[in-house]
Structure formats: structure tokens, C-alpha cells
């Protein structure tokens, strides 16, 4: 009887990433069940031991819309002429909210999940991807709220005329928002593994970026010079196209939308490269 060990057939081989461009994006699909598990975890953790539970999906945009309508639309006089003020601000808030959530939550990927990373192997990129998906669920709930308010004003207010043909662009706008949030987030998460105090600036930076977008004011009230400055924010075109679709506003420019899409692709690719690089050694610095 032979004592030689029989050949073993391995189902998974773990090997170090050897280059900047060794991204292995196929692992995202291979670990899709784990991604869904993280999405479920995030959803449950967000509302565990809360009074209102999932109703917070509605409470936040509604309260923000009321405040923006009173402060910016009423006291500051920044609301546009024509479309309802509440609908104008709600459209901007819902559009911006998905991007902001993707960015802020992915920015803490390494630091927040360091305990999990040190115990078991899985592609680290699945956590930021799960954040984008769970954020999409929140967006869809808030989008239903937006649709309800929009339909109400359509039935009671004749001061605006939606541009229905632009509604077909909503999936593209969502894709750009998700890519921008993911790209910015994984770059910040990669940097904060070494410089932890930068994490404290994320919330402030997102808020500042919001004021450099047309969330609280219509582009028509700005001079041409400042319009070009604001449109350098890649989320500005997304918000403008959402408002053009629902409110019938004009002034959206296809070139700015192409700029946002190109910015997103470059940012996301650069973020993945940096994330891939830091992933090798982050456990030693977190």
C-alpha cells in the first residue's frame, strides 16, 4: 500500500496581489452572497433599537426639505420662480443624499471593519460595494416619497411642466452618483488608514461640497462665471438633470453630464488602484 499523499484539489487559492493593476474585480461577483449579507447587516443595524425604524428614511428628507424651504426658499429668497419650492428642494436633497451616504460610509471601510479583516479573508472591496447597494435601497424608498410629492404637485399646480423624456436618464444619474461616492469614499478610506484624523473632516467636506452644488439654489440665479465654477462639482450636473426631468427646468448641458461621467470613471479607477495598494498592508497600520 502506497504512503504517498494523494493530490488534493483546491477550490480556492489565495495569492498576494502582485501589481497595481491586479484588481481582480471578478471576485465581486464570486462573493455576491457575502455582499447581500453585508447589505442586510447594514439595514438592520441602521434601525435597531430606534423608535421610528425605517420611517427615518422619510423623516430626514422631509425635515431637511422643510428647513431648506423656509430658510433658503423663504428668508434668503433663493428658490426659483415657477416650480414649487418644496419639490425643488426635495429633488436636490434626494439626489445629493445618495451620493453623500455612499461617500461617508465607504470612507470608513478599513477603520470600521478592521476587526473583521483581521479574522477572515474576503475581498475587501465587497464592503464598499455593499454600502453602495444598501444606500441604493434607502434612495429607492426616498425616491418613492419624491414621486408622491411630485404627483401631488402635478395634480394641483400648473406652474411647471416636467420633461418626461429625461426621466429615462435616471439610471445613468444613479450610476454616476454611486461611482462618485464610491470613488471618493475608497480614496479617503485608503488615506485614513495612516492618517486617522482625516476621518474627522469627511462630514465637513461633504457638507461644504453640497454648498458648492445647486442643491439650495437654482443655477439661473448665478452669473455665467459662477455657473461654470459650480458645474466643476461633478454632482452638479446630476442634480440639474434630475430637476430638469421632474420640474422642467432648463439650462442642463450634455457636456457637463459627460464631464461628470468621465470624472466618475477616472476617480473610480484611481480609487480602486489606491484601495488595492493599501489593502495589502492596512492591517498593520489600522
Secondary structure as a PSIPRED ss2 file (coil, helix, strand):
# PSIPRED VFORMAT (PSIPRED V4.0)

   1 X C   1.000  0.000  0.000
   2 X C   1.000  0.000  0.000
   3 X C   1.000  0.000  0.000
   4 X C   1.000  0.000  0.000
   5 X C   1.000  0.000  0.000
   6 X C   1.000  0.000  0.000
   7 X C   1.000  0.000  0.000
   8 X C   1.000  0.000  0.000
   9 X C   1.000  0.000  0.000
  10 X C   1.000  0.000  0.000
  11 X C   1.000  0.000  0.000
  12 X C   1.000  0.000  0.000
  13 X C   1.000  0.000  0.000
  14 X C   1.000  0.000  0.000
  15 X C   1.000  0.000  0.000
  16 X C   1.000  0.000  0.000
  17 X C   1.000  0.000  0.000
  18 X C   1.000  0.000  0.000
  19 X C   1.000  0.000  0.000
  20 X C   1.000  0.000  0.000
  21 X C   1.000  0.000  0.000
  22 X C   1.000  0.000  0.000
  23 X C   1.000  0.000  0.000
  24 X C   1.000  0.000  0.000
  25 X C   1.000  0.000  0.000
  26 X H   0.000  1.000  0.000
  27 X H   0.000  1.000  0.000
  28 X H   0.000  1.000  0.000
  29 X H   0.000  1.000  0.000
  30 X H   0.000  1.000  0.000
  31 X C   1.000  0.000  0.000
  32 X H   0.000  1.000  0.000
  33 X H   0.000  1.000  0.000
  34 X H   0.000  1.000  0.000
  35 X H   0.000  1.000  0.000
  36 X H   0.000  1.000  0.000
  37 X H   0.000  1.000  0.000
  38 X H   0.000  1.000  0.000
  39 X H   0.000  1.000  0.000
  40 X H   0.000  1.000  0.000
  41 X H   0.000  1.000  0.000
  42 X H   0.000  1.000  0.000
  43 X H   0.000  1.000  0.000
  44 X H   0.000  1.000  0.000
  45 X H   0.000  1.000  0.000
  46 X H   0.000  1.000  0.000
  47 X H   0.000  1.000  0.000
  48 X C   1.000  0.000  0.000
  49 X C   1.000  0.000  0.000
  50 X C   1.000  0.000  0.000
  51 X C   1.000  0.000  0.000
  52 X C   1.000  0.000  0.000
  53 X H   0.000  1.000  0.000
  54 X H   0.000  1.000  0.000
  55 X H   0.000  1.000  0.000
  56 X H   0.000  1.000  0.000
  57 X H   0.000  1.000  0.000
  58 X H   0.000  1.000  0.000
  59 X H   0.000  1.000  0.000
  60 X H   0.000  1.000  0.000
  61 X H   0.000  1.000  0.000
  62 X H   0.000  1.000  0.000
  63 X H   0.000  1.000  0.000
  64 X H   0.000  1.000  0.000
  65 X H   0.000  1.000  0.000
  66 X H   0.000  1.000  0.000
  67 X H   0.000  1.000  0.000
  68 X H   0.000  1.000  0.000
  69 X H   0.000  1.000  0.000
  70 X H   0.000  1.000  0.000
  71 X H   0.000  1.000  0.000
  72 X H   0.000  1.000  0.000
  73 X H   0.000  1.000  0.000
  74 X H   0.000  1.000  0.000
  75 X H   0.000  1.000  0.000
  76 X C   1.000  0.000  0.000
  77 X C   1.000  0.000  0.000
  78 X C   1.000  0.000  0.000
  79 X C   1.000  0.000  0.000
  80 X C   1.000  0.000  0.000
  81 X C   1.000  0.000  0.000
  82 X C   1.000  0.000  0.000
  83 X C   1.000  0.000  0.000
  84 X C   1.000  0.000  0.000
  85 X H   0.000  1.000  0.000
  86 X H   0.000  1.000  0.000
  87 X H   0.000  1.000  0.000
  88 X H   0.000  1.000  0.000
  89 X H   0.000  1.000  0.000
  90 X H   0.000  1.000  0.000
  91 X H   0.000  1.000  0.000
  92 X H   0.000  1.000  0.000
  93 X H   0.000  1.000  0.000
  94 X H   0.000  1.000  0.000
  95 X H   0.000  1.000  0.000
  96 X H   0.000  1.000  0.000
  97 X H   0.000  1.000  0.000
  98 X H   0.000  1.000  0.000
  99 X H   0.000  1.000  0.000
 100 X H   0.000  1.000  0.000
 101 X H   0.000  1.000  0.000
 102 X H   0.000  1.000  0.000
 103 X H   0.000  1.000  0.000
 104 X H   0.000  1.000  0.000
 105 X H   0.000  1.000  0.000
 106 X H   0.000  1.000  0.000
 107 X C   1.000  0.000  0.000
 108 X C   1.000  0.000  0.000
 109 X H   0.000  1.000  0.000
 110 X H   0.000  1.000  0.000
 111 X H   0.000  1.000  0.000
 112 X H   0.000  1.000  0.000
 113 X C   1.000  0.000  0.000
 114 X H   0.000  1.000  0.000
 115 X H   0.000  1.000  0.000
 116 X H   0.000  1.000  0.000
 117 X H   0.000  1.000  0.000
 118 X C   1.000  0.000  0.000
 119 X C   1.000  0.000  0.000
 120 X C   1.000  0.000  0.000
 121 X C   1.000  0.000  0.000
 122 X C   1.000  0.000  0.000
 123 X C   1.000  0.000  0.000
 124 X C   1.000  0.000  0.000
 125 X H   0.000  1.000  0.000
 126 X H   0.000  1.000  0.000
 127 X H   0.000  1.000  0.000
 128 X H   0.000  1.000  0.000
 129 X H   0.000  1.000  0.000
 130 X H   0.000  1.000  0.000
 131 X H   0.000  1.000  0.000
 132 X H   0.000  1.000  0.000
 133 X H   0.000  1.000  0.000
 134 X H   0.000  1.000  0.000
 135 X H   0.000  1.000  0.000
 136 X H   0.000  1.000  0.000
 137 X H   0.000  1.000  0.000
 138 X H   0.000  1.000  0.000
 139 X H   0.000  1.000  0.000
 140 X H   0.000  1.000  0.000
 141 X H   0.000  1.000  0.000
 142 X H   0.000  1.000  0.000
 143 X H   0.000  1.000  0.000
 144 X H   0.000  1.000  0.000
 145 X H   0.000  1.000  0.000
 146 X H   0.000  1.000  0.000
 147 X H   0.000  1.000  0.000
 148 X H   0.000  1.000  0.000
 149 X H   0.000  1.000  0.000
 150 X H   0.000  1.000  0.000
 151 X H   0.000  1.000  0.000
 152 X H   0.000  1.000  0.000
 153 X H   0.000  1.000  0.000
 154 X H   0.000  1.000  0.000
 155 X H   0.000  1.000  0.000
 156 X H   0.000  1.000  0.000
 157 X C   1.000  0.000  0.000
 158 X C   1.000  0.000  0.000
 159 X C   1.000  0.000  0.000
 160 X C   1.000  0.000  0.000
 161 X C   1.000  0.000  0.000
 162 X C   1.000  0.000  0.000
 163 X C   1.000  0.000  0.000
 164 X H   0.000  1.000  0.000
 165 X H   0.000  1.000  0.000
 166 X H   0.000  1.000  0.000
 167 X H   0.000  1.000  0.000
 168 X H   0.000  1.000  0.000
 169 X H   0.000  1.000  0.000
 170 X H   0.000  1.000  0.000
 171 X H   0.000  1.000  0.000
 172 X H   0.000  1.000  0.000
 173 X H   0.000  1.000  0.000
 174 X H   0.000  1.000  0.000
 175 X H   0.000  1.000  0.000
 176 X H   0.000  1.000  0.000
 177 X H   0.000  1.000  0.000
 178 X H   0.000  1.000  0.000
 179 X H   0.000  1.000  0.000
 180 X H   0.000  1.000  0.000
 181 X H   0.000  1.000  0.000
 182 X H   0.000  1.000  0.000
 183 X H   0.000  1.000  0.000
 184 X H   0.000  1.000  0.000
 185 X H   0.000  1.000  0.000
 186 X H   0.000  1.000  0.000
 187 X H   0.000  1.000  0.000
 188 X H   0.000  1.000  0.000
 189 X H   0.000  1.000  0.000
 190 X H   0.000  1.000  0.000
 191 X H   0.000  1.000  0.000
 192 X H   0.000  1.000  0.000
 193 X C   1.000  0.000  0.000
 194 X C   1.000  0.000  0.000
 195 X C   1.000  0.000  0.000
 196 X H   0.000  1.000  0.000
 197 X H   0.000  1.000  0.000
 198 X H   0.000  1.000  0.000
 199 X H   0.000  1.000  0.000
 200 X H   0.000  1.000  0.000
 201 X H   0.000  1.000  0.000
 202 X H   0.000  1.000  0.000
 203 X H   0.000  1.000  0.000
 204 X H   0.000  1.000  0.000
 205 X H   0.000  1.000  0.000
 206 X H   0.000  1.000  0.000
 207 X H   0.000  1.000  0.000
 208 X H   0.000  1.000  0.000
 209 X H   0.000  1.000  0.000
 210 X H   0.000  1.000  0.000
 211 X H   0.000  1.000  0.000
 212 X C   1.000  0.000  0.000
 213 X C   1.000  0.000  0.000
 214 X C   1.000  0.000  0.000
 215 X C   1.000  0.000  0.000
 216 X C   1.000  0.000  0.000
 217 X C   1.000  0.000  0.000
 218 X C   1.000  0.000  0.000
 219 X H   0.000  1.000  0.000
 220 X H   0.000  1.000  0.000
 221 X H   0.000  1.000  0.000
 222 X C   1.000  0.000  0.000
 223 X C   1.000  0.000  0.000
 224 X H   0.000  1.000  0.000
 225 X H   0.000  1.000  0.000
 226 X H   0.000  1.000  0.000
 227 X H   0.000  1.000  0.000
 228 X H   0.000  1.000  0.000
 229 X H   0.000  1.000  0.000
 230 X H   0.000  1.000  0.000
 231 X C   1.000  0.000  0.000
 232 X C   1.000  0.000  0.000
 233 X C   1.000  0.000  0.000
 234 X H   0.000  1.000  0.000
 235 X H   0.000  1.000  0.000
 236 X H   0.000  1.000  0.000
 237 X H   0.000  1.000  0.000
 238 X H   0.000  1.000  0.000
 239 X H   0.000  1.000  0.000
 240 X H   0.000  1.000  0.000
 241 X H   0.000  1.000  0.000
 242 X H   0.000  1.000  0.000
 243 X H   0.000  1.000  0.000
 244 X H   0.000  1.000  0.000
 245 X H   0.000  1.000  0.000
 246 X H   0.000  1.000  0.000
 247 X H   0.000  1.000  0.000
 248 X C   1.000  0.000  0.000
 249 X C   1.000  0.000  0.000
 250 X C   1.000  0.000  0.000
 251 X C   1.000  0.000  0.000
 252 X C   1.000  0.000  0.000
 253 X C   1.000  0.000  0.000
 254 X H   0.000  1.000  0.000
 255 X H   0.000  1.000  0.000
 256 X H   0.000  1.000  0.000
 257 X H   0.000  1.000  0.000
 258 X H   0.000  1.000  0.000
 259 X H   0.000  1.000  0.000
 260 X H   0.000  1.000  0.000
 261 X H   0.000  1.000  0.000
 262 X H   0.000  1.000  0.000
 263 X H   0.000  1.000  0.000
 264 X H   0.000  1.000  0.000
 265 X H   0.000  1.000  0.000
 266 X H   0.000  1.000  0.000
 267 X H   0.000  1.000  0.000
 268 X H   0.000  1.000  0.000
 269 X H   0.000  1.000  0.000
 270 X H   0.000  1.000  0.000
 271 X H   0.000  1.000  0.000
 272 X H   0.000  1.000  0.000
 273 X H   0.000  1.000  0.000
 274 X H   0.000  1.000  0.000
 275 X H   0.000  1.000  0.000
 276 X H   0.000  1.000  0.000
 277 X H   0.000  1.000  0.000
 278 X H   0.000  1.000  0.000
 279 X H   0.000  1.000  0.000
 280 X C   1.000  0.000  0.000
 281 X C   1.000  0.000  0.000
 282 X H   0.000  1.000  0.000
 283 X H   0.000  1.000  0.000
 284 X H   0.000  1.000  0.000
 285 X C   1.000  0.000  0.000
 286 X C   1.000  0.000  0.000
